[in-house]
Amino acid sequence: MTFNNVPSPYHVSKPLVLSVALGLGLVWAFAIGKAVQVRRRPVTVGAHTLVGARGEVRHEGLVFLNGELWQARAADGAPLQPGQSVRVERLDGLTLQVHHDREPVGSA
């Protein structure tokens, strides 16, 4: 090895080197395994997740949906009344196009 013929304070501990290499290898294997696992998951965010979702009108033109307030307008042009349950038809930029829902928001 590199330090075989040097005085005693400069000797390399083989068990220490192997332990550190093994530990780092396990950390990398775990991290790469988790990264592959995350890449295989289906997409859970985006416009396609909003279409069909139900929300509640909070103010004129604002709908509470998935914990967020969104600008909204009715597909038929009717005014949105606070407390009214609506369902998302499509997303137009950052504005939801909604239609009136017959079921209340809390029911499933």
PyMOL commands that set and color helices and strands:
alter all, ss='L'
color gray80, all
select helices_A, chain A and resi 8-10+14-39+47-50
alter helices_A, ss='H'
color red, helices_A
select strands_A, chain A and resi 54-59+62-65+68-74+85-92+95-100
alter strands_A, ss='S'
color yellow, strands_A
deselect
rebuild
show_as cartoon
